[in-house]
Amino acid sequence: MKLSKTFLFITALCCAIPTLAIQNSTSSGEQKMAMENTQNIREIYLAGGCFWGMEAYMERIHGVKDAISGYANGNTDKTSYQMIGVTDHAETVKVTYDANQISLDKLLKYYFKVIDPTSVNKQGNDRGRQYRTGIYYQDGADKAVIEQALAQLQAKYKKPVQIEVQPLKNYIVAEEYHQDYLKKNPNGYCHIDITKADEPMIDEKDYPKPSDAELKAKLTPLQYSVTQNKHTERSFSNEYWDNFQPGIYVDVTTGEPVFSSNDKFESGCGWPSFTKPIAKEVVHYQTDNSFNMQRTEVLSRAGNAHLGHVFDDGPKDKGGLRYCINSASIKFIPLAEMEKAGYGYLIQSIKK
């Protein structure tokens, strides 16, 4: 029997379409798997008073994938909101996070920002054992991280820190009306300032200083001269003096964020000018008496690189300071590239 060319073409096309669909499906599946493989999903359980605010606060932190209100470390494997006073459970938020985006140590620092760590069975206006502070873990390796973080926290207080640290037990998810409570009730009770999650928290340990040999290989002659020998580039002929795109400026030697486009202004001096650093702890200062002048030098924290100087002739309505910074000391990361470059945790703090 003879088959027409049209029939053969249709048959071939019909056979090809499922094959193509399978290939596309496989490709999509591989992409999803690759994305999942780049994540390092972990869990920690945090008690810090009323869980409505703690849940909403944790959900705002970059790297946190989910936060669920519940009850933990009581005496029974069943309880309810009405019974936690009897079963001795603590109102606790289960925090699921990607350890590739935020470390447990950094997550705990966010937690410490919104609790009173020396208070016993009381946070905000809430009193009772169910409002105690606690860190509950499932992975034994987390215990050392938690204990080190608590030791660093204790050094800041004269009173003893009262946060209990225990392996997780008897965790029960809270009733549905407690989940995302502040999303459902925007004006609902909250004992903490959840916007503290938006404040930049920059960890010096993430930005180690290269050796001098590495710096010489990495930097241009001008960058090395300015950052290491405290030289100054020419005004009006440098890279960023007139750049006002949204983004951040990082120390060219270590990559540690030092300034934000939020605080950049046109000063007329010919160098990048800022009213303040992105966070006060990322820079330090020393007196500079060179050239028969008394000035205040600004250096980066992690790299100890010379950035420039700070003067008191800045905008009065923004504190009155002018950070006059060398373009050669910094690198600009545009807002659109921050996630890819590893600065996604700062995106929320940048004004569009």
PAMAR-298504 format. One line per field, with one value per residue: residue in one letter; x, y, z of N, C-alpha, C in turn. Coordinates in steps of 0.05 Angstrom, whole numbers, plus 5000, padded with zeros to 4 digits. Layout:
aa	[A ...] $
n.u	[X ...] $
n.v	[Y ...] $
n.w	[Z ...] $
ca.u	[X ...] $
ca.v	[Y ...] $
ca.w	[Z ...] $
c.u	[X ...] $
c.v	[Y ...] $
c.w	[Z ...] $
% end
This chain:
aa	[M K L S K T F L F I T A L C C A I P T L A I Q N S T S S G E Q K M A M E N T Q N I R E I Y L A G G C F W G M E A Y M E R I H G V K D A I S G Y A N G N T D K T S Y Q M I G V T D H A E T V K V T Y D A N Q I S L D K L L K Y Y F K V I D P T S V N K Q G N D R G R Q Y R T G I Y Y Q D G A D K A V I E Q A L A Q L Q A K Y K K P V Q I E V Q P L K N Y I V A E E Y H Q D Y L K K N P N G Y C H I D I T K A D E P M I D E K D Y P K P S D A E L K A K L T P L Q Y S V T Q N K H T E R S F S N E Y W D N F Q P G I Y V D V T T G E P V F S S N D K F E S G C G W P S F T K P I A K E V V H Y Q T D N S F N M Q R T E V L S R A G N A H L G H V F D D G P K D K G G L R Y C I N S A S I K F I P L A E M E K A G Y G Y L I Q S I K K] $
n.u	[5017 5010 5033 5015 5054 5037 5011 5053 5084 5050 5046 5100 5105 5068 5093 5138 5122 5106 5156 5185 5158 5169 5224 5225 5198 5233 5278 5258 5249 5300 5322 5294 5310 5364 5361 5340 5382 5419 5403 5404 5368 5346 5324 5302 5278 5245 5230 5199 5164 5099 5076 5056 5080 5134 5133 5117 5159 5204 5192 5204 5258 5315 5329 5301 5253 5204 5157 5126 5075 5073 5073 5121 5165 5138 5105 5074 5050 5009 4970 4938 4919 4890 4908 4963 4985 4979 5004 5055 5080 5118 5104 5123 5162 5170 5223 5242 5297 5346 5408 5449 5439 5431 5463 5459 5479 5475 5420 5404 5424 5389 5344 5358 5355 5302 5283 5279 5332 5345 5300 5252 5203 5172 5156 5151 5085 5067 5060 5080 5095 5090 5108 5163 5232 5267 5310 5305 5330 5341 5382 5442 5490 5478 5478 5528 5536 5494 5506 5554 5536 5503 5540 5568 5527 5516 5561 5548 5514 5500 5466 5445 5434 5373 5354 5329 5361 5349 5342 5292 5226 5161 5134 5080 5038 5007 4938 4899 4880 4920 4962 5000 4980 4985 4983 4931 4907 4924 4928 4934 4954 5023 5084 5135 5181 5173 5198 5251 5275 5288 5332 5400 5444 5507 5556 5621 5654 5641 5670 5729 5796 5840 5908 5968 5995 5954 5919 5950 5949 5896 5875 5874 5931 5918 5875 5901 5939 5908 5875 5912 5957 5937 5928 5899 5850 5837 5791 5726 5741 5735 5704 5652 5631 5588 5548 5484 5451 5406 5431 5487 5550 5611 5669 5726 5768 5751 5697 5659 5598 5594 5571 5508 5463 5420 5438 5471 5493 5495 5550 5583 5638 5665 5678 5650 5597 5569 5518 5521 5548 5528 5516 5532 5573 5607 5650 5709 5747 5802 5849 5876 5932 5960 5990 5990 5940 5882 5844 5790 5799 5767 5760 5752 5718 5727 5769 5804 5816 5835 5785 5768 5751 5714 5671 5642 5606 5560 5491 5446 5397 5402 5437 5485 5535 5588 5611 5667 5688 5734 5727 5760 5765 5720 5668 5613 5551 5497 5427 5396 5431 5446 5426 5447 5501 5508 5488 5435 5409 5408 5375 5322 5330 5344 5325 5281] $
n.v	[4976 5044 5103 5170 5230 5271 5244 5216 5259 5282 5240 5236 5286 5282 5243 5270 5312 5293 5274 5321 5348 5315 5323 5378 5377 5346 5379 5423 5399 5385 5435 5454 5417 5429 5480 5469 5439 5478 5501 5501 5477 5490 5483 5519 5533 5584 5618 5675 5709 5733 5698 5720 5769 5753 5714 5744 5780 5746 5726 5768 5769 5763 5703 5670 5622 5605 5614 5590 5591 5562 5513 5495 5449 5433 5392 5353 5317 5339 5398 5463 5531 5548 5513 5516 5540 5501 5456 5473 5491 5534 5592 5588 5598 5563 5565 5563 5562 5582 5561 5575 5626 5654 5650 5608 5634 5688 5692 5684 5731 5769 5752 5763 5818 5833 5815 5815 5793 5783 5779 5743 5698 5738 5782 5843 5864 5816 5763 5704 5633 5613 5653 5654 5660 5622 5576 5525 5465 5416 5392 5369 5393 5446 5465 5482 5529 5559 5565 5593 5641 5658 5666 5710 5746 5750 5777 5829 5844 5858 5832 5763 5725 5698 5660 5598 5539 5482 5415 5405 5388 5358 5393 5430 5451 5514 5536 5551 5604 5632 5633 5673 5719 5775 5791 5779 5812 5871 5914 5888 5864 5872 5861 5874 5910 5899 5919 5921 5879 5896 5927 5936 5882 5867 5821 5818 5773 5750 5774 5768 5795 5800 5776 5818 5807 5784 5827 5862 5834 5834 5887 5949 5992 6044 6035 6004 6040 6080 6054 6026 6058 6107 6148 6199 6202 6239 6293 6296 6265 6212 6147 6144 6193 6221 6183 6160 6117 6066 6023 5990 6007 5976 5957 5956 5922 5879 5869 5880 5913 5983 6034 6064 6077 6104 6143 6177 6239 6299 6337 6373 6370 6335 6283 6219 6228 6218 6216 6183 6119 6053 6021 6035 6006 5987 6018 6052 6101 6149 6199 6244 6278 6295 6336 6384 6390 6378 6324 6276 6211 6159 6090 6024 5970 5911 5906 5946 5988 6049 6096 6149 6214 6245 6300 6359 6388 6372 6357 6389 6371 6318 6300 6328 6311 6297 6247 6239 6204 6161 6139 6098 6066 6038 5994 5993 5962 5950 5954 5916 5875 5857 5811 5767 5777 5765 5798 5799 5802 5854 5881 5897 5942 5982 6041 6046] $
n.w	[5000 4983 5015 5024 5017 5049 5091 5114 5133 5171 5207 5224 5248 5290 5321 5335 5367 5420 5436 5437 5477 5521 5524 5536 5585 5615 5614 5643 5692 5706 5712 5756 5794 5797 5818 5868 5889 5898 5944 6016 6059 6124 6193 6250 6316 6348 6406 6430 6461 6445 6389 6342 6325 6322 6282 6236 6234 6225 6174 6141 6135 6094 6062 6096 6088 6106 6160 6216 6264 6328 6383 6431 6465 6511 6562 6540 6481 6456 6452 6460 6445 6488 6527 6536 6581 6619 6598 6592 6546 6501 6464 6400 6341 6282 6241 6176 6136 6085 6088 6054 6042 6089 6150 6210 6254 6240 6234 6286 6309 6287 6314 6367 6366 6374 6422 6495 6525 6578 6608 6646 6630 6606 6555 6522 6533 6550 6596 6630 6630 6579 6547 6549 6530 6481 6447 6404 6379 6326 6299 6324 6313 6312 6363 6383 6353 6371 6426 6424 6401 6442 6482 6462 6462 6517 6535 6527 6566 6636 6670 6675 6615 6596 6560 6542 6520 6484 6459 6409 6427 6427 6390 6365 6314 6313 6318 6259 6256 6280 6245 6202 6225 6230 6177 6164 6200 6199 6236 6283 6349 6366 6394 6379 6337 6273 6229 6239 6215 6166 6170 6152 6162 6168 6163 6185 6180 6132 6094 6084 6090 6035 6022 6018 5970 5941 5937 5905 5857 5846 5846 5810 5793 5812 5847 5886 5904 5926 5966 5998 6006 6019 5982 5939 5889 5828 5826 5796 5753 5762 5772 5798 5815 5794 5792 5802 5805 5832 5884 5916 5946 5951 5990 5953 5963 5995 5986 6023 6040 6042 6031 6011 5956 5974 6008 5979 5952 5912 5920 5897 5900 5869 5880 5900 5945 6009 6060 6103 6125 6101 6143 6210 6233 6194 6180 6204 6240 6239 6260 6214 6199 6155 6103 6131 6152 6193 6192 6188 6176 6138 6142 6117 6151 6149 6111 6125 6090 6060 6051 6046 6070 6124 6131 6163 6133 6107 6085 6127 6144 6143 6180 6175 6157 6111 6074 6039 5988 5955 5888 5871 5914 5921 5896 5853 5858 5820 5834 5806 5800 5849 5877 5847 5855 5907 5946 5960 6009 6022 5989 6002 6032 5998 5965 5911] $
ca.u	[5000 5026 5026 5020 5075 5024 5006 5079 5092 5033 5055 5126 5100 5055 5113 5158 5111 5109 5184 5193 5146 5184 5250 5221 5192 5258 5295 5246 5254 5329 5327 5282 5328 5389 5355 5337 5408 5435 5393 5411 5345 5350 5302 5307 5252 5251 5209 5206 5140 5076 5087 5045 5100 5159 5128 5117 5187 5222 5185 5216 5288 5325 5339 5280 5234 5177 5155 5100 5070 5066 5079 5144 5179 5121 5106 5056 5052 4984 4963 4923 4924 4878 4920 4993 4993 4979 5023 5082 5092 5125 5096 5148 5160 5187 5236 5255 5315 5366 5434 5466 5432 5434 5474 5444 5490 5464 5392 5402 5429 5363 5326 5366 5348 5274 5274 5294 5343 5349 5274 5242 5174 5159 5165 5131 5064 5058 5072 5073 5115 5086 5122 5191 5249 5280 5320 5303 5343 5338 5409 5461 5512 5470 5481 5553 5532 5476 5521 5573 5521 5493 5563 5574 5505 5520 5582 5536 5495 5509 5447 5447 5416 5353 5343 5335 5370 5343 5333 5264 5208 5133 5125 5053 5031 4985 4913 4900 4876 4945 4981 5000 4959 4987 4974 4902 4899 4947 4929 4933 4974 5050 5101 5161 5182 5181 5215 5280 5284 5296 5357 5423 5461 5529 5575 5649 5666 5634 5686 5757 5815 5861 5936 5978 6000 5928 5909 5965 5940 5867 5869 5889 5951 5905 5860 5920 5952 5889 5866 5934 5976 5921 5929 5873 5846 5829 5762 5711 5750 5733 5682 5625 5624 5562 5531 5462 5434 5402 5448 5505 5578 5626 5698 5738 5788 5739 5670 5640 5583 5601 5553 5484 5453 5400 5451 5489 5482 5513 5562 5598 5666 5678 5681 5625 5591 5547 5511 5528 5553 5504 5513 5553 5595 5624 5673 5721 5759 5826 5857 5895 5945 5977 5987 5986 5911 5871 5820 5782 5800 5748 5771 5733 5721 5740 5794 5821 5824 5829 5762 5766 5749 5687 5671 5617 5592 5539 5463 5439 5372 5409 5458 5506 5561 5594 5632 5679 5699 5747 5716 5779 5763 5694 5656 5584 5534 5470 5405 5387 5452 5453 5420 5466 5527 5509 5479 5406 5399 5407 5357 5299 5338 5351 5302 5280] $
ca.v	[5000 5069 5124 5197 5246 5286 5226 5211 5284 5285 5219 5244 5309 5272 5229 5289 5330 5281 5273 5348 5354 5300 5337 5403 5370 5337 5403 5439 5384 5387 5462 5455 5401 5444 5502 5458 5430 5501 5510 5485 5483 5482 5492 5526 5540 5607 5628 5703 5723 5728 5689 5735 5787 5738 5701 5765 5790 5726 5724 5791 5767 5750 5676 5655 5611 5601 5617 5578 5594 5536 5510 5477 5442 5429 5366 5334 5319 5353 5422 5483 5558 5550 5494 5517 5546 5476 5437 5486 5497 5561 5602 5585 5600 5545 5581 5548 5581 5571 5567 5586 5654 5665 5630 5607 5655 5714 5691 5689 5760 5781 5744 5778 5846 5839 5804 5823 5767 5780 5778 5716 5694 5763 5797 5863 5865 5789 5751 5676 5614 5609 5675 5653 5659 5596 5567 5496 5455 5388 5383 5372 5411 5474 5472 5497 5555 5574 5571 5614 5665 5667 5676 5737 5763 5754 5797 5856 5849 5852 5811 5737 5719 5678 5645 5570 5525 5454 5400 5408 5366 5363 5416 5428 5474 5528 5537 5565 5633 5645 5634 5698 5735 5804 5795 5779 5834 5890 5931 5871 5868 5862 5872 5880 5927 5880 5932 5917 5858 5909 5941 5920 5868 5859 5805 5822 5747 5743 5790 5767 5812 5785 5783 5840 5796 5780 5854 5872 5820 5839 5915 5966 6008 6066 6024 5996 6064 6095 6038 6016 6080 6130 6169 6209 6204 6265 6299 6299 6247 6185 6131 6145 6219 6229 6160 6161 6093 6052 6001 5993 6010 5957 5960 5943 5902 5855 5865 5887 5937 6006 6056 6058 6098 6119 6165 6191 6265 6316 6357 6392 6367 6319 6255 6208 6239 6204 6227 6163 6092 6036 6013 6049 5989 5978 6036 6063 6128 6157 6226 6247 6304 6299 6361 6405 6393 6358 6312 6250 6190 6137 6065 6001 5952 5885 5909 5969 6003 6078 6102 6177 6229 6254 6328 6367 6407 6358 6367 6392 6356 6289 6296 6348 6299 6291 6226 6244 6177 6156 6118 6076 6050 6024 5983 5997 5939 5960 5940 5894 5854 5851 5783 5750 5783 5756 5819 5799 5808 5883 5893 5910 5968 6002 6055 6044] $
ca.w	[5000 4982 5034 5014 5031 5070 5114 5127 5147 5195 5226 5235 5266 5315 5337 5344 5388 5447 5443 5444 5503 5541 5527 5551 5612 5628 5618 5665 5716 5713 5722 5783 5812 5800 5836 5895 5898 5907 5970 6039 6076 6152 6210 6278 6329 6364 6424 6437 6468 6427 6363 6319 6316 6315 6256 6216 6233 6212 6146 6126 6134 6070 6067 6110 6068 6117 6189 6224 6292 6341 6411 6433 6490 6534 6574 6526 6452 6447 6467 6445 6455 6515 6545 6538 6608 6634 6586 6594 6519 6495 6438 6385 6312 6266 6220 6155 6122 6067 6100 6034 6041 6116 6169 6235 6272 6232 6240 6315 6314 6282 6336 6391 6362 6381 6448 6519 6532 6607 6620 6652 6626 6599 6531 6517 6553 6555 6619 6633 6620 6550 6533 6555 6507 6478 6421 6404 6355 6319 6291 6345 6305 6316 6391 6387 6341 6389 6451 6418 6397 6468 6497 6452 6472 6546 6540 6525 6588 6663 6680 6660 6593 6606 6537 6546 6496 6488 6435 6404 6434 6429 6375 6354 6298 6325 6304 6234 6259 6289 6223 6187 6239 6224 6150 6165 6218 6198 6260 6306 6370 6360 6415 6369 6313 6253 6208 6245 6197 6141 6175 6142 6182 6151 6179 6176 6174 6105 6076 6094 6075 6020 6028 6002 5943 5927 5930 5882 5833 5842 5843 5791 5808 5825 5870 5907 5915 5943 5989 6015 6011 6027 5962 5931 5860 5818 5827 5771 5732 5774 5761 5810 5827 5784 5790 5821 5802 5858 5889 5938 5941 5969 5992 5930 5972 6007 5978 6045 6034 6058 6026 5995 5939 5990 6022 5962 5943 5896 5938 5881 5906 5848 5889 5911 5972 6023 6086 6124 6114 6099 6171 6224 6241 6171 6176 6228 6235 6252 6255 6192 6200 6131 6088 6150 6158 6212 6180 6198 6155 6138 6132 6117 6174 6144 6096 6135 6067 6060 6034 6041 6094 6131 6139 6176 6116 6092 6088 6156 6149 6142 6200 6172 6150 6082 6070 6013 5984 5929 5871 5869 5939 5922 5872 5853 5851 5814 5847 5790 5801 5877 5884 5834 5866 5935 5964 5961 6035 6026 5969 6014 6044 5977 5954 5882] $
c.u	[5018 5015 5033 5041 5062 5019 5032 5088 5076 5041 5081 5122 5088 5074 5133 5148 5114 5138 5194 5183 5161 5211 5247 5215 5217 5276 5285 5251 5282 5335 5317 5300 5353 5385 5353 5364 5425 5425 5402 5391 5349 5326 5313 5281 5258 5226 5217 5181 5118 5086 5076 5067 5126 5156 5130 5145 5205 5217 5197 5246 5296 5337 5320 5259 5206 5179 5127 5098 5063 5074 5101 5153 5162 5123 5089 5059 5027 4979 4946 4929 4913 4892 4950 5002 4994 5000 5052 5096 5099 5115 5122 5143 5180 5197 5251 5272 5335 5393 5455 5462 5435 5443 5457 5454 5478 5434 5387 5407 5404 5344 5332 5357 5320 5264 5289 5306 5347 5322 5265 5212 5159 5172 5143 5111 5055 5074 5062 5094 5114 5100 5152 5207 5264 5289 5321 5313 5338 5365 5429 5483 5504 5476 5506 5550 5515 5491 5541 5559 5511 5516 5570 5552 5509 5541 5572 5518 5508 5492 5451 5426 5399 5341 5350 5342 5366 5338 5302 5249 5179 5124 5098 5047 5006 4960 4915 4897 4900 4965 4978 4980 4961 4982 4944 4891 4921 4950 4929 4956 5001 5069 5129 5159 5192 5198 5245 5292 5296 5323 5381 5438 5483 5550 5603 5662 5661 5653 5715 5776 5836 5889 5945 5984 5975 5916 5924 5957 5912 5861 5885 5910 5938 5890 5879 5932 5934 5882 5888 5954 5963 5924 5901 5872 5837 5799 5751 5720 5751 5706 5654 5616 5596 5543 5509 5441 5429 5420 5466 5533 5594 5655 5711 5758 5775 5711 5650 5625 5590 5583 5529 5476 5433 5412 5471 5476 5504 5524 5577 5628 5681 5685 5654 5621 5567 5542 5518 5535 5528 5497 5536 5577 5614 5648 5684 5737 5785 5834 5879 5906 5963 5970 5981 5956 5903 5844 5814 5781 5779 5760 5749 5739 5737 5767 5813 5832 5817 5806 5761 5766 5720 5690 5644 5602 5571 5511 5455 5415 5378 5433 5482 5533 5564 5617 5642 5697 5712 5733 5734 5778 5738 5686 5626 5571 5506 5449 5397 5407 5459 5448 5441 5494 5530 5501 5449 5394 5397 5387 5334 5305 5344 5325 5304 5282] $
c.v	[5025 5090 5152 5211 5262 5270 5221 5236 5287 5265 5226 5267 5300 5258 5248 5305 5318 5280 5300 5356 5340 5314 5363 5398 5362 5361 5420 5425 5386 5415 5465 5440 5416 5467 5492 5449 5453 5512 5491 5491 5472 5493 5499 5536 5561 5616 5656 5719 5716 5721 5704 5753 5773 5725 5722 5777 5771 5724 5746 5788 5752 5723 5658 5647 5609 5605 5608 5581 5567 5537 5489 5472 5443 5400 5345 5338 5330 5377 5440 5510 5561 5533 5498 5525 5522 5457 5448 5489 5527 5568 5604 5586 5581 5561 5563 5567 5567 5580 5577 5616 5668 5644 5630 5629 5682 5714 5696 5718 5776 5776 5760 5807 5853 5826 5818 5797 5762 5777 5749 5715 5720 5775 5817 5864 5837 5776 5722 5658 5610 5631 5676 5653 5632 5591 5537 5485 5425 5376 5389 5391 5441 5483 5489 5526 5572 5582 5593 5641 5676 5678 5705 5756 5770 5775 5826 5863 5843 5831 5785 5735 5695 5660 5615 5557 5495 5441 5404 5383 5376 5389 5411 5453 5487 5529 5556 5595 5647 5649 5659 5718 5764 5810 5796 5803 5854 5908 5914 5876 5856 5876 5880 5897 5909 5892 5930 5895 5871 5924 5924 5907 5855 5846 5807 5795 5739 5756 5791 5784 5795 5793 5806 5831 5793 5807 5866 5859 5827 5868 5928 5981 6031 6056 6016 6020 6079 6079 6031 6038 6107 6154 6177 6212 6233 6269 6302 6281 6218 6173 6138 6172 6228 6206 6161 6139 6080 6028 6006 5996 5993 5964 5943 5921 5876 5849 5872 5913 5959 6030 6048 6082 6115 6144 6181 6218 6279 6338 6378 6390 6351 6291 6245 6218 6225 6218 6209 6137 6075 6025 6024 6032 5981 5996 6043 6087 6131 6185 6226 6275 6310 6326 6385 6411 6372 6349 6286 6230 6169 6112 6043 5983 5927 5888 5929 5985 6032 6083 6132 6192 6237 6283 6336 6388 6394 6369 6366 6374 6325 6283 6314 6337 6295 6271 6229 6220 6175 6134 6094 6057 6033 6013 5985 5971 5949 5942 5915 5870 5845 5822 5764 5753 5775 5777 5821 5807 5838 5897 5908 5937 5989 6015 6054 6071] $
c.w	[5000 5001 5022 5030 5054 5095 5129 5143 5173 5217 5240 5255 5292 5333 5349 5368 5416 5455 5452 5472 5526 5546 5543 5580 5628 5634 5641 5691 5725 5724 5751 5803 5817 5820 5865 5906 5907 5934 5992 6061 6104 6168 6238 6290 6350 6380 6433 6444 6448 6399 6339 6308 6307 6288 6233 6212 6218 6182 6129 6122 6109 6076 6082 6089 6079 6148 6197 6255 6304 6371 6414 6461 6515 6544 6560 6496 6440 6465 6449 6457 6483 6536 6550 6566 6626 6624 6585 6567 6517 6467 6421 6355 6299 6243 6201 6138 6104 6078 6080 6032 6068 6135 6195 6254 6265 6238 6270 6323 6308 6304 6361 6390 6373 6406 6470 6530 6562 6622 6624 6649 6620 6575 6524 6540 6561 6577 6621 6621 6590 6534 6539 6529 6505 6449 6422 6377 6351 6311 6313 6339 6310 6344 6396 6376 6360 6415 6446 6414 6424 6485 6488 6461 6501 6552 6538 6548 6615 6675 6663 6638 6601 6583 6541 6519 6501 6460 6433 6414 6433 6415 6362 6339 6310 6307 6279 6238 6269 6266 6207 6199 6232 6195 6149 6181 6220 6222 6286 6325 6361 6379 6405 6344 6290 6231 6215 6227 6171 6145 6166 6165 6166 6169 6168 6168 6145 6085 6085 6077 6061 6029 6011 5973 5927 5919 5906 5856 5826 5834 5820 5807 5823 5850 5893 5920 5934 5968 6008 6023 6017 6008 5954 5901 5853 5820 5799 5749 5743 5767 5772 5820 5819 5779 5811 5816 5829 5860 5913 5929 5961 5969 5970 5938 5982 5997 6000 6037 6053 6055 6009 5978 5953 6001 6006 5953 5927 5914 5922 5885 5884 5856 5899 5939 5984 6050 6109 6111 6115 6126 6187 6230 6219 6165 6203 6220 6250 6243 6233 6193 6176 6118 6106 6155 6178 6201 6193 6175 6159 6126 6134 6141 6168 6130 6106 6112 6070 6041 6026 6068 6099 6141 6150 6160 6098 6097 6117 6163 6150 6160 6197 6164 6120 6082 6042 6007 5956 5914 5869 5893 5940 5895 5874 5843 5846 5828 5833 5791 5829 5885 5873 5846 5895 5955 5966 5987 6040 6007 5981 6026 6024 5966 5924 5869] $
% end
